[in-house]
Amino acid sequence: MQYPPAVKLVDVGPRDGLQNEKEPVPASVKVELVHRLQDAGLKEIEVTSFVSPKWVPQMADNAEVMAGIRRKPGVRYSVLTPNMKGFEAAVASKPDEIVVFGAASEAFSQKNINCSIAESIERFAPVVEAARAKGIYVRGAISVAVGCPYQGEVAPEGVELVARLMKEIGVQHVGVADTIGVGTPRKVQAAMEAALEHYALDDVSGHFHDTYGQALPNTLACPEMGVWQYDASIAGLGGCPYAKGATGNVATEDVVFMLHGMGIETGIDLDKLVDAGKYISDFPGRKPNSRVATAMLNKRVAA
């Protein structure tokens, strides 16, 4: 079986990971986390989102966090922009990339934003146009790509629809996201194949939550198809405020350990990554939600 020689990881911990935290995380802690991630070798970091603080109060310090980052050459810093107002606020912080999103489930779309899938993607058209006019890269996230808390199983046709609509409005890359973590490898491969009907192999990625312990197997199923880009979250942080029951993303530490063990390059220093995970987990006073981090930290204590 031919695996890609190298994989690119996007750490979504600072945004997707922390957005669900109940207690406010200070901007200074978020900035330090970004610094630790880039020092560990991450070249893609999803930093924050420019959403209404009414809906996601944890991200109210978005401009402060972006202004506080010590930017490193070769690192791409992305932000989530749910609408034109969010994009206009984000532009001043000079993101390298913006992220827009659409659900592969009509029920999820109607329940959360009270419109159809097609209408939700059309709302992003002016955002995408404005971003590309300013030379900002546009990534799209296809949420609930294999399962939905309201609809149940999601057919690949839903993913194909969102991918087609995103391509039509100019989105340059799509991530296939198992938002509630119910996917298994063959279902994830089918969802990925649906996205690949409209996007080249170099323009798709995977995003897997670990609710049922399937995130690593699902991640591993995609390099078999040649997919070489994935989202992961430091210390397994995360959840989704709009997807009841969703737990954290696959832990970046676990993905890196697996890939390195397979001889696949990531450019990431695992020891420094574990340190970053411990740093952000120490803030709320809990252990990293990563088996690799737990094992390595225990080994350090025993040494």
C-alpha positions as CSV (number, residue, x, y, z in Angstrom):
1,M,0.0,0.0,0.0
2,Q,1.4,3.4,-1.0
3,Y,1.2,6.1,1.6
4,P,2.2,9.7,1.0
5,P,5.8,10.3,2.1
6,A,4.8,13.4,4.1
7,V,1.6,14.8,5.7
8,K,0.6,18.3,6.5
9,L,-1.2,18.9,9.7
10,V,-3.3,22.0,10.6
11,D,-3.6,22.4,14.3
12,V,-7.1,23.7,15.0
13,G,-6.7,23.7,18.8
14,P,-6.6,27.5,19.4
15,R,-9.9,27.9,17.6
16,D,-11.9,24.7,17.2
17,G,-10.3,23.3,20.4
18,L,-10.9,26.2,22.7
19,Q,-14.2,27.6,21.5
20,N,-16.1,25.2,23.7
21,E,-14.3,25.9,26.9
22,K,-16.7,27.2,29.5
23,E,-14.1,29.3,31.4
24,P,-12.6,32.2,29.6
25,V,-9.0,31.5,28.4
26,P,-7.0,34.7,28.4
27,A,-5.7,36.1,25.1
28,S,-2.1,35.8,26.4
29,V,-2.5,32.0,27.0
30,K,-3.9,31.6,23.5
31,V,-1.0,33.5,22.0
32,E,1.5,31.5,23.9
33,L,-0.2,28.3,22.6
34,V,0.2,29.5,19.0
35,H,3.8,30.3,19.7
36,R,4.4,26.8,21.2
37,L,2.7,25.1,18.2
38,Q,4.8,27.0,15.6
39,D,7.9,26.3,17.6
40,A,7.1,22.6,17.5
41,G,7.0,22.8,13.7
42,L,3.4,23.4,12.9
43,K,3.1,25.3,9.6
44,E,-0.7,25.7,9.6
45,I,-2.6,27.0,12.7
46,E,-6.2,27.9,13.0
47,V,-6.0,30.7,15.4
48,T,-9.5,32.1,16.2
49,S,-12.9,33.0,14.7
50,F,-14.5,36.3,14.0
51,V,-18.0,35.4,15.2
52,S,-20.4,37.3,17.4
53,P,-19.2,37.1,21.0
54,K,-22.9,36.5,21.8
55,W,-22.7,33.1,20.2
56,V,-19.1,32.1,21.0
57,P,-17.8,34.3,23.9
58,Q,-14.5,32.4,24.0
59,M,-13.5,34.0,20.7
60,A,-14.4,37.6,21.7
61,D,-10.6,38.4,22.0
62,N,-10.0,37.5,18.3
63,A,-8.3,40.7,17.3
64,E,-6.2,40.8,20.4
65,V,-5.0,37.3,19.8
66,M,-4.1,37.9,16.2
67,A,-2.3,41.1,17.1
68,G,-0.3,39.3,19.8
69,I,1.2,36.5,17.6
70,R,4.8,36.6,16.8
71,R,4.5,35.6,13.2
72,K,7.0,33.1,11.9
73,P,7.9,32.9,8.2
74,G,6.4,29.9,6.5
75,V,3.5,29.6,8.9
76,R,0.0,30.1,7.7
77,Y,-2.5,31.6,10.2
78,S,-6.2,31.1,9.5
79,V,-9.4,32.4,11.0
80,L,-13.0,31.4,10.8
81,T,-15.3,34.0,9.2
82,P,-19.0,33.1,9.3
83,N,-20.3,36.1,7.4
84,M,-19.3,39.4,5.7
85,K,-19.3,41.2,9.0
86,G,-16.9,38.7,10.4
87,F,-14.7,38.9,7.3
88,E,-14.5,42.7,7.5
89,A,-13.5,42.5,11.1
90,A,-10.9,39.8,10.3
91,V,-9.2,41.6,7.5
92,A,-7.5,44.1,9.8
93,S,-5.8,41.2,11.6
94,K,-4.2,40.1,8.3
95,P,-5.0,36.4,8.2
96,D,-3.3,34.3,5.6
97,E,-6.4,32.2,5.2
98,I,-10.1,32.3,6.1
99,V,-12.4,29.4,6.7
100,V,-16.0,29.2,5.7
101,F,-18.3,26.2,6.3
102,G,-21.4,24.4,5.2
103,A,-23.2,21.3,6.5
104,A,-23.7,18.2,4.5
105,S,-27.0,17.6,6.3
106,E,-30.2,19.7,5.5
107,A,-31.5,19.0,9.0
108,F,-28.3,20.4,10.6
109,S,-28.4,23.5,8.3
110,Q,-32.0,24.2,9.0
111,K,-31.7,23.6,12.8
112,N,-28.6,25.8,13.3
113,I,-28.9,28.6,10.7
114,N,-32.5,28.3,9.6
115,C,-31.7,27.9,5.9
116,S,-31.0,25.2,3.3
117,I,-27.5,23.9,2.4
118,A,-27.7,25.8,-0.9
119,E,-28.7,29.1,0.8
120,S,-26.0,28.7,3.4
121,I,-23.3,28.4,0.8
122,E,-24.7,31.2,-1.3
123,R,-24.3,33.5,1.8
124,F,-20.6,32.9,1.7
125,A,-20.2,33.9,-1.9
126,P,-19.5,37.6,-1.2
127,V,-17.1,36.6,1.6
128,V,-15.1,34.3,-0.7
129,E,-15.1,36.9,-3.5
130,A,-13.8,39.6,-1.1
131,A,-11.1,37.3,0.4
132,R,-9.8,36.2,-3.0
133,A,-9.8,39.8,-4.2
134,K,-7.4,40.6,-1.3
135,G,-5.2,37.6,-2.0
136,I,-6.4,35.7,1.1
137,Y,-6.7,31.9,0.7
138,V,-10.1,30.4,1.2
139,R,-10.7,27.0,2.9
140,G,-14.1,25.4,3.3
141,A,-15.2,23.0,6.0
142,I,-17.9,20.4,5.1
143,S,-19.4,19.7,8.6
144,V,-21.4,16.6,9.7
145,A,-20.0,14.8,6.6
146,V,-20.9,11.3,7.7
147,G,-23.3,11.7,10.6
148,C,-25.7,14.4,12.0
149,P,-27.2,14.7,15.5
150,Y,-30.6,15.4,13.9
151,Q,-30.7,13.5,10.7
152,G,-28.6,10.5,11.6
153,E,-26.4,9.0,8.9
154,V,-25.4,11.4,6.1
155,A,-25.0,10.0,2.6
156,P,-22.0,10.9,0.4
157,E,-24.4,12.8,-1.9
158,G,-24.6,15.5,0.8
159,V,-20.9,16.0,0.8
160,E,-20.8,16.0,-3.0
161,L,-23.4,18.8,-3.0
162,V,-21.6,21.0,-0.6
163,A,-18.3,20.4,-2.4
164,R,-19.8,21.4,-5.7
165,L,-21.5,24.5,-4.3
166,M,-18.2,25.6,-2.6
167,K,-16.3,25.0,-5.8
168,E,-18.8,27.2,-7.7
169,I,-18.3,30.2,-5.3
170,G,-14.5,29.9,-5.5
171,V,-13.6,28.1,-2.3
172,Q,-10.0,26.8,-3.0
173,H,-9.8,23.8,-0.5
174,V,-12.3,21.7,1.3
175,G,-12.0,19.7,4.5
176,V,-14.3,16.8,5.1
177,A,-15.3,16.9,8.8
178,D,-16.8,14.2,10.9
179,T,-18.1,16.8,13.4
180,I,-19.8,14.4,15.8
181,G,-17.2,11.6,15.5
182,V,-19.6,8.8,14.4
183,G,-17.7,7.9,11.2
184,T,-15.8,4.7,10.5
185,P,-13.1,4.2,7.9
186,R,-15.2,3.1,4.9
187,K,-17.8,5.8,5.5
188,V,-15.1,8.4,5.8
189,Q,-13.5,7.2,2.5
190,A,-16.9,7.4,0.8
191,A,-17.3,11.0,2.0
192,M,-13.8,11.9,0.9
193,E,-14.5,10.4,-2.5
194,A,-17.6,12.6,-2.8
195,A,-15.5,15.7,-2.2
196,L,-12.9,14.5,-4.7
197,E,-15.5,14.6,-7.4
198,H,-15.0,18.4,-7.4
199,Y,-11.6,19.0,-5.8
200,A,-8.1,17.7,-6.7
201,L,-6.3,15.4,-4.2
202,D,-4.1,18.3,-3.2
203,D,-7.1,20.4,-2.3
204,V,-8.9,18.2,0.2
205,S,-8.3,17.4,3.9
206,G,-9.8,15.3,6.7
207,H,-11.1,16.6,10.1
208,F,-12.1,13.8,12.6
209,H,-13.6,14.0,16.0
210,D,-12.9,11.2,18.5
211,T,-16.3,10.7,20.1
212,Y,-16.4,7.0,19.4
213,G,-12.7,6.4,19.4
214,Q,-12.6,6.3,15.6
215,A,-10.6,9.4,14.8
216,L,-7.2,7.7,14.3
217,P,-8.5,4.8,12.2
218,N,-10.4,7.4,10.1
219,T,-7.3,9.5,9.7
220,L,-5.3,6.4,8.7
221,A,-8.0,5.4,6.1
222,C,-7.4,8.6,4.1
223,P,-3.7,8.4,3.3
224,E,-4.6,5.1,1.7
225,M,-6.5,7.2,-0.9
226,G,-3.5,9.6,-1.2
227,V,-5.0,12.4,1.0
228,W,-2.1,14.1,2.8
229,Q,-3.7,17.0,4.7
230,Y,-5.5,16.8,8.0
231,D,-6.8,18.9,10.9
232,A,-5.9,17.8,14.4
233,S,-6.2,19.5,17.8
234,I,-3.4,19.8,20.4
235,A,-4.2,17.7,23.5
236,G,-7.4,16.5,21.8
237,L,-9.2,19.8,22.7
238,G,-12.6,20.6,21.3
239,G,-16.2,19.8,20.6
240,C,-18.8,21.7,18.7
241,P,-21.3,24.1,20.4
242,Y,-23.8,23.4,17.6
243,A,-23.4,19.6,17.6
244,K,-24.7,18.0,20.8
245,G,-22.5,15.2,22.0
246,A,-19.5,16.0,19.9
247,T,-16.2,15.6,21.8
248,G,-12.7,16.7,20.9
249,N,-10.8,16.5,17.7
250,V,-8.2,13.8,17.2
251,A,-5.2,14.8,19.3
252,T,-2.3,16.2,17.2
253,E,0.2,14.3,19.4
254,D,-1.5,10.9,18.6
255,V,-1.6,11.6,14.8
256,V,2.1,12.6,14.8
257,F,3.2,9.6,16.8
258,M,1.3,7.3,14.4
259,L,2.6,9.0,11.2
260,H,6.2,9.0,12.4
261,G,5.9,5.4,13.3
262,M,4.9,4.7,9.7
263,G,7.9,6.6,8.4
264,I,5.6,9.5,7.2
265,E,7.2,13.0,7.7
266,T,5.3,15.8,9.4
267,G,8.1,18.3,10.2
268,I,6.8,18.3,13.8
269,D,8.9,17.8,17.0
270,L,6.8,15.4,19.1
271,D,8.5,16.4,22.4
272,K,7.8,20.1,21.9
273,L,4.2,19.2,20.8
274,V,3.6,17.3,24.0
275,D,4.9,20.3,25.9
276,A,2.4,22.6,24.1
277,G,-0.4,20.2,25.0
278,K,0.6,20.1,28.6
279,Y,0.8,23.9,28.7
280,I,-2.8,24.4,27.4
281,S,-4.2,21.5,29.5
282,D,-2.6,22.8,32.7
283,F,-4.5,26.1,32.4
284,P,-7.9,24.5,33.2
285,G,-6.1,22.0,35.4
286,R,-6.7,18.8,33.5
287,K,-4.7,16.2,31.7
288,P,-4.2,16.2,27.9
289,N,-6.8,14.2,26.1
290,S,-4.1,12.4,24.2
291,R,-2.9,8.9,24.9
292,V,0.5,9.6,23.4
293,A,1.0,12.7,25.5
294,T,-0.1,10.8,28.6
295,A,2.3,8.0,28.0
296,M,5.2,10.4,27.2
297,L,4.6,12.6,30.2
298,N,4.4,9.5,32.5
299,K,7.6,8.2,31.0
300,R,9.3,11.6,31.8
301,V,8.2,11.4,35.4
302,A,9.5,7.8,35.8
303,A,12.8,8.7,34.2
